Structure formats: structure tokens, C-alpha cells
Amino acid sequence: MTTPAGPPAPGPRISEAVHRRRWVILGVLMLSLLIVVLDNSILNVAIKTISTPAPTGLGATQSELEWAINAYTLVFAGLLFTAGILGDRLGRKKVLLGGLAVFGLGSALAAFAGSPVELILFRAVMGLGAAFVMPATLAVLMNVFEREEQPKAIGIWAGGVGLAIAIGPITGGILLDHFWWGSVFLINVPIVVVALVLMTVLVPDSRDPKPGRIDPVGVLLSVAGLVLLVYGIIKGGQLGDFADPQVLATIGAGLAVLVGFVLFEKHSHHPSVDVTYFRDKTFAGAMSVIALVFFALMGVTFFSVFYTQSVRGYSPLQTGLLMLPLAAAQLIFAPRARLAVDRFGNRATTTAAMLLIAATLAAFATFEADSPIWVLEVVFFLMGTGMAHIMTPASVVIMQALPREKAGSASALSNTFRQVGGALGIAVLGSVLSAVYRSDIEDKLGALPADVRHTAGESIEATLGVAAKLGPRGEALVGPANDAFLHAMHITALCGAGVAVLGALVVALCLPGRPAAPQEGEDEAKLVPADH
């Protein structure tokens, strides 16, 4: 057996009993991963329904919808470090079981939420459970597969994300066609029960023999900083004015707290995040590209649902089916991405993939209300292809950069950057969408009563909702609302494409080329040579 990267891992090699059932264990881990990813992909097709007034939905505003998504991702991201350390200390299986139980409880509560505020609160509970599920699945994987099989296993694990993205919107569409909006959360409960039973029977426990200490100050600083930053960004989009003193003060306070978090972690004897990991250019580059790709993609997913449902008139189920190429491409290519890395190297593979994603995001800037729908399908497939060739290589680099006993910490870092990137993508790109839309539609709302004018300008759904209540008089607002949304979508898509180009630059500068075959007797711990 080869030696893991970093300090030698203590303890015996993987037992024969665990080795024999490793692929079955991977299947159980992917079921746990499925519900965490499934939840967000289901919610993507449900946001329009939830934004409609009761009894069909909750009448959530666009900013409330952003918070319903980000309450989950912020709690998830803020607690991942602690969850990874607790898993390393208490045992990954115990943490996984506890996280699944909390996630299932949060899902049941969210299904019966009576207001947008309740939905946001229960989504935060779901994020608490998910924070303990996601890093533990990858940490267990690293402890049941030998090093030479880890890239293949991680590729299949990443393909599970594609499967969840495929199943989510379709499942959500079917549920919304037959049941109330809360069914998209209630569906998680039976999956949680099955996963708990299988995990109890099949998955072995593992832990770090020298775990880190819990860092409550670091956890509080990271959560407070992220919440302030995202709140300020969303508030700026809601007001349509990022220069508002309240917005600037909140964003500034968030950035200041996050800087304080980094400084505190740097000098702490038991940090949540060991910032010395980021001295490795390859590790830092892989982390950055994961954050940037999810920043761009989560923002696009947010506005593409309104494009297909509000502008194009597709149902939630049809929208789910339209997103199938995005998921299918990930499912097809994620397990095979290692073949491209073996042939062309990490740098060439991931740079090309980021440029492909930039091109697909820019393509959204060309879509109009009557654009051929097959073009959207091609764009989604190419986007999924690019994502598959980024997530798998980057995840392998990150997970193999640290010793096996630190798998929980490595997984927590990877998932934190992904969740923070996604949360900021929804907040920033969602706020750009909201601000540009309000700017374009405001002069068309002059005939509306003053008390509804501000609300009607928040989003296309808000405008169309007011137009529907006005009857024939409101029909004149439909065309301008569609035009304003398309213009806002074009600007937002170009912003996302710019972020993807930045990601391609980071990859080209930081990630290594083709890995060299190790010489006999040489430490094969590193996935890539140190000199790159």
C-alpha cells in the first residue's frame, strides 16, 4: 500500500471484510449524498410555486426565496468545519447517522411551514443536518478504498451528484403536479429512513486517532461573517441600490468579521481551518475553482427556472425535464473524468472545462422569449460536461493532499468552499438580477397604487402576480415584465461568465499538469509531483 500524502497515517491497512464490501458501502454513502443534493435541486423547480400567493404557495418574495436557499447553505457551510472535526473525533458513522436524523426532521418541518419565515427557519435545521452528512460521506469513502482506487470512487461519488440533480427537478415536477409544494421536502423523509437502516448495518466506523479540538470562536466568526456578507448583498438587490449606507455597512461588517476569522485561525492552537494547507498552490487552486464554479452555476440555476417557467411558460415538471441534460452529462462524465486527467493532466482538463462553462453561461445572454428550446438543452449538456471535468479532478486533488486520517477535515474544507461559493453565487447574481430588473421595470409601474409599486418591482413573479390581480388592466405589464427579466438575465449571465473565466485563470496558474509516474521505492503519496 502506498503512503498517503503528508505525515504517515497510523494504524493498519483497510480490513479484508471492509475491502470486500467497499462498493456496497459506496452505494449507501451515495444514497446519503443523494438526499442532500436532491433537496436543493428539487427546490429549484419549486421556487416559482412557493413564490405564488396562498393557498398554492407561500407568497414568498424574491429575497425570501434567496434566504430559503441560503439559510440552508449558510448553516451548512458555517458548520462544516466543526462537523468534520466532530466526525474525526467521535466517529464518522455516528456523525452521519445523527446528521441524517436531523436532516429528516428538518425536512418534515419544512414541508408544513406556514410562512416564508418558518420555511427559512426549517431550511436552516436541514442545513444543520446536512453539514454532518456531506463531509462524513467523503471521509468514510477515503477510509474504505485504497489509494489507487480512490480517484475512481470519488468519480462515482461525484457522478452521484449528477444523478441527484437529474432526479431532483423531475421528482419535484411530478410532486408539484399532484401534491402541494411541501411534498418536495416531505419526500426526503422515507429516503432518510432507508439510508439510516442501511448505514447502521453496512458502513464501518472510523475516526482520527489524533483529532483536533473544537473551535467555538472560529465557528461563530465564520457563521457571523458569512451571514452579514450575504445579508448585505441580498439587501442591496432587494433595494436596487448597493450604495445604500445600510447595505455598505452590512457588507463591510461581514468582510471585517471574515478577515478576523482568518487571523484568529492563523494564530489558534486548535483552528477550525488549518490555513497552512493553503500554502500549497495546488490545494489552494483546487479549492478556489470549486468555489468559483459553484458561484457561477448556482446563480444561473436560480434565474434559469424563472426563464423557463415565467417567461417560457413551462410547468415545474417540464422545467425538471429541461434540466435533464445538465444532470445526465455529469452522471456520464464525472466517473470518467479521471481518464481525461490521465491523458492531458489536471491543468489542461480543468482549464478547458472552466472555459466551456464560461461559454455556456455567456450563451444565456443570447436567449430570448422565443429562442429554440433545443439550444437551451445543448447549453445545459455542455455545462454539465464542464462541471464533471472540474469537480472530480479538483476533489481528488483536495482529498489526496492530506493524510487519510484527516479525511473529514479535507472533505469539510472542500464542501465549505462549494457551499460558500454557491451561496454567494445566489446572493450576488440573484441581487444583480433583482437590481437590473427593478431598474428596467420601475418606469412601467407608475400607474399602480403606491403601496404595491415597490413589491411589484422586486421580481418578474411579483410583477406578474400584481398584473393577474388587476385583470385586463394588468395585461399591459406582462410584455414589459418579460423584456425587463430577459435584459436582467443577459446581464447576470455575463457576470457569471466573467467569474468562470476568472476560474479558468486560477486553474491555469495553480493546478499541475500531467502527473508523473512514481519511480520504484518513491513515495507515491502525492497525486501530483511537487514541482509543477
N, C-alpha and C positions, 0 to 999 in steps of 0.2 A: 504494500500500500504506500502511496506517495505521501509526502509530508505536507500538511496544509500550510497556507501562507501565514506569515507572521510566526510567533513563538510556537513551538511544537505542542500539539494537542495532547494532553494526558489521557490515560485510560485506554482500554482495549479497543480493537477494531470492532466493526459492527458485527453483532452476533449472527450466527447462521440462520436462526429462526426468523429474525427480523429481515435478514437479507432475502430469504425465500419469499416473503410476502410483501416486499417493498413496493411492487406495482399496485397491489390491492390497497396498501396504505396511501399511495399517491392518489388513488381514486377517491378515497374517503376525504383526504385533505382538499381535493378539488371540489367536492360537494360542499365543504365548509366555505371555501373561497367563492363558490357559486352564489350563495345567498348574499354575501357582502357586496359583490359586484352587481348581481341581479337587481338588488334593491334600487341602486341608482339608475340602471338602465330602464327599469320599469317606470320609475318616477319621471324619466324624460318624456315619455308619451302621455303621462297623466297630468303634467303641469297645466296644460290648457284647460282640462276638465276641472282641476282644483281651482283655477282662477275664475271659473264661471260662478255666478251667484247661487246661493242655496235655493232649492234642495239638491240641484245637480252637483254643485261643488261647494267650496267654502268662501268664494268671492275674494280670494287672495289677490293682493296687488303684486306687481312685478317684483318690488323689493321684498315682499313677504315670501314670494316664491324663491327668490335668491337665498333668503335666510333659511327656508325649509331645506334647501340643498346644502347650504354652507353650515348650518347648525350641526349636521351630521359630519361633514368633512373637517370642520374646525375641532370638534371634540375628538374625532378620530385622530387627526394629525397631532393635536396637542398632547394626547396621552400615549401615543405610540412608543415613545422613548421609555416611559415608565412601564408600559405593558411588556416591552421587550426585556427589560431588566427583571421584572417580576417572573416572566417565563423562564429566564435563565436561572433565577434563584429558586422558585417554588416548583418548577417542572412545567414544561411546555404543554403537556397533555392536560394538566389541571387547569391551567390558564385558558386553554382552548375551550374546554367544557364550560367553564364559568362564563367566558365571553359569549359563547353561543346561547347560553340560557338568558343572559341579559339582552342580547340582540332579539331573541324571540319574544321576550316580554315587551320590549320597546315597540316591536312590530305590531303586536296585538293592541297596544295602547294607541299607536298612531292610526290604526285602522278605524278607530271610533272617536277620533279627535273631533271636537265640536266647533273649533275655531282655528284660524291660521296660527294664533299664538300657541294653542295646545299642540298643533301639529309640529311646530318648530321645537317645542319642549320635548316631545316624544321622539322626534328625529335625533335630538341630542342624546337621548338614552340609547337609541340604536347605535349611534356613533361610539358611545362608551363601550358597548359590547363588541362592536367591530374592531375597535382598537386592540382588543386582546385576541381576536381571531386571526387577522391578517398576518402579523409578524410570526405568530406561532406556527402557521401552516408551512411557511418557507423554512423556518428554523427546524421543524421536525423533518422536513424533506432533506435538509443538509445532513441530518444525523441518521438517516436510514439508507442513503445512497453513498457508495464510494465515489471518490473524486472524479474518476474517469466517466462515471455515468451522470454526474451532476448537471452538465450542460444539457443533455437530452431530457432529464427530468424537469429542469427549470423551463425548457422549451415547451414541454407538455403542460406544465403548470401555467405558463403564460398563455398557451392555447386555451386553457380553461376560462381565461378572461374573455377571449373571443366568443367562446360558447355561451357564456353568461350574457354578453352583450347581444348575441343573436336571440337567445331565449327571452330575455327581458322585455324588449319592446313588443314582441309578438304576444307573449303571455299577457302583458299589460293591456294590449289592444283587445284581446279576447275577453279579458275580465271586464274591461270598461264597456264592452258591447253588451254584456249580460248582467253585470252587477254594479254596485255603487263604487265610488272612487276608492273607498277604504279597502276594497278587496286586493288592491295592488300591494298593500302591506300585509294583510292577513295571510296571503299565500306563503309568506316566509315561515309561518309557524309550523306547518307539517314538515317542511324541509329541515327545520332545526331539530325537530323530534327525531327524524330518521338519522340525521348526522350525529346527534348525541349518542344514540344506541350503537351505531357502527363504530364510532370513535372509542367508546368505552371498551368494546370487545377487541378491536384490531390494532389501535395505534399505541405504540410503546411510549413511555415517558422518557424524557431526557432533561438534563439541566447542566448549567455551567458549574464545575467544581469550585470555581473562584468568582462568584457573581459580584457585580457591583452593588453599591449601596443606593437606596432610593434617594432621589434629589428633589425634595418638595419645592424648594425655592426655584430651581430651574424649570420645573413643570409649570408653576404658577406664572413665571415670567413669560414662558413661551406661549401659553394659552392667552394670557392678557394681551401680549403684543400682537398676536395674530387676530384676535377678536377686534381690538381697536383699529388695526390697519384695514381689515375687511369691512368693518362697520363704516369707517370713513369713506372708503371707495364706493360702497353701495349707496351711502347717503348722498354723495356727490352726483351719482347717476340719477337718484330719485329727485333731487332738486334741479338737476340740469346745470349745475354750477359748481365746478371743482375748485373755484377760487373763494367759495363761501368760507368765512372765518371758522365756523364750526367744523366744516369738512377738513380744512387745512390743519386745525388744531388736533383733530382726532387722528388723522393720518400721521402727523408729526409725532404725536404721543406714542402711537403704535410702533413707528420706526425706532424711536428712542428706547422703548422697552425692549425691543428685539436686539438692539445693539447692546443694551445692558445684559441681556440673556447670554449673548456670545461672550462678553467679557467675563461674566460670572462663571460660565462653563470653562473658560480658558484657565481660570485660577482655582477651580474647585478640585478637591481631592477625590470626589466621587461624582463626576459630572453625568448628567443625562446623556449628553452628546460629547464624545471624546473628539474635540476639534483637531487633535493631532492627526486623525485619519485623513483630513483634507489637505495635509501636506503632500500627499501622493496625488500628482496631477491626474493620473488615470482615474483614480477613485473619485476625485472632485468633479472631473469632467463627466463621468457616468452619472453621478448624482444630479448634476446641473441639467443634463439633457433629458433625464426623466421628468424633472420639474417643468422644463420648457415645453416638452411635447404635450404634457397633460394640461398645461396652461392654455395652449392653442386649441387642443381638441375639445376640452370640456366647454370652453366658451362657444365654439362652433356648434357643438351638440345642443347647447342651450337655445341658440337662436334658430337652428335648422328646424326644430319642432314647430316653432311659430310660423316659419316659412311654409312648411308642408301642410299644416293644419289651418292656420288663419288665412294665409294668402292663397294657397292652392286648393284648400277645401277638403283635404283628405281626412278620413276618420283616424282615431288612435290606432286601430288595428292596421289600417293601410300604411300609416306612418311607421309602425313597427316593421312591417314587411319591406318598406322602402329602405330601412336601415340594415336590412339583412346582408347586403354585400359588404358593408363595413365590418360586420362581425365575422362573416364567412372568410374573408381574407385573413383576418387574424387567426382564425381557427386553422386555416390551411397552412399559413406560412410561419406562425410562431414556433411550432415544433421543428421546422426545417431551417430556421434562420441560422443555426449553427453551421450548416453546410456552406452558406454564403460567407460566414466569418472564416471558416477553414480555408476557403479558396481565395478570398480577397482581403481578409483582415478586418478587425473591428473598425478602424478609421474609415476605410472606403465604404464598407457596408452601411454604417450608421450615418455617414455624411450624405450619401446618396439617398437614404431613406428620409432624412430630415428635409432635403431639398424637394423630394417628392411630396412630402406633406405640405411644404410651403406652396408648391404649385397647386395642390388641390384646394388649399384654403383660399388662394387668390382666385381660383375658378368660381367661388361663391360670389365674387364681386361682379360676375358677368350674368348671374341668374336674374331673370325677370319673372313676372307672373305667368307667362306662357312659354317659358323655356321647356324644351323636350325633356321629359322626366327620365329618359334613358341616360341622358348626360349626367344627371344627378347620381344615378346608380353607378356609373363608371367612376365618378369622382369619389363616391363612398368606398368602392372596392380598392381604388388606388390608395386612398387614405389609410384603410385597414392594412394594406400591404406594407406601407411605410412604417406604420406603428409596430407591426410584428417584427420588423427588422431593426427596431430600436430597443423595444422592451426586453427581448430575450438576450441580446448581446450585453446590454447595459446591466441587466440583473445578474448575469453570470460574472461579469467583471466585479460587481459590488460584493456578491456573496462569496467569491473565492479570494477576495482581497484580505479577508480577516480569518483568523483561526476558526475551526469548526465549532468550538465551544462558545464562540461569540456570535453564533448564527442569529440568535434572537436580536442582538444589537444591530447587526448588519441589515437584517430584514426590516427592523423598525425604522432605521435611517432611510432605506430605500422607499418604504411606503409613506413615510412622513413627507419626503420631498415630492412624491407623486400626489399625495392628498393636498399639500400646501399649494403645489403648482395648479392643481385642478380648482381649488377654492379661489385662488387669486384670479385664475382664468375666468371663472364665472363672475366674480366680483368686478374685475376690470373690464372685460369685454362686454359683460352684461350692462355695466354702467355706461360704457361708450354707446352701446345700442340704445339705451334709455335716453341718454342726453341728446344724441343726434335726432332720435325720433321726436322727442319733445320739441326740439328746436324747429323741426320741419312742420309739425302739425299744429303748433300753437296758434298761428295766424288763421287757421281754418276753424278754430273753436270759438271765435268771437261771439257767435250767435247763441251759444249755450249759456245756461244760467251760471252765475259766478261760482256757486257752491259746488258745481260738478266739473268746472273747467279744468282745474288742476288735476283731479283724479283722471279725467278722460285723456289727459296728455301723458300719463305715465307709461302706457304701452299700447300696442295695437289691440290687445284684448280689451283693455279698459275703454278705448275709443269705440270699438265695435259693440261693447256692452251698452254704452250710453246711446249709441245710434239705434240699437234694437228697441230700447225703451221709448225712443221718440217716434217710432213707427215710420210712416212715409217721409216725414221731415228729416229723419236721420239717415236716409239712404244716400244723401249727398256727401256724407262723411266717409262712406266705405272706400271710394276710389282714392281720395287723398290719404286715408289711413294706410292703404296698401302701398301707395307710392312712397310715403314717408318711411314705412318699415323697410321697403326694398333699398332705399338710399342708406338708411341706418345699417342694414345688413351688409351692404357693399363696403362701407367704411370700416365696420367691425371686422369683416373678413380680411381686409388688407392689413389691419393691425395684427391679427392672428398670424398672417403670412409673414409679417416682419419679425415676429417672435420666433417663428420656425426657422427663418434664415439665420437669426442670432444663434439658435441651437445648432445649426449646421456648422457655423463658425467655431463654436465651442468644441464640437466633436472633432473637427479637423485639426484643432490646435492641441487637444488634450488626450484623445484616445490613441492607443497604439495601433501599429499596422498589423501585418500577419504574424501570429505567434510563431516563434522558432521552436523546433522540436528539441526537447532537452537531451543533453548528452547522457550516456550511461553513467549512473552514480551521481548525477547532478540533481540538486533539489528541484523537484518539479512543482514546488508549491505554487508558484505564480502562474496565473493564467496567461500572462504575457511577460516578455522579458523586461527587466528593469530599465534597460536602455532603449528608449523609444523616442 
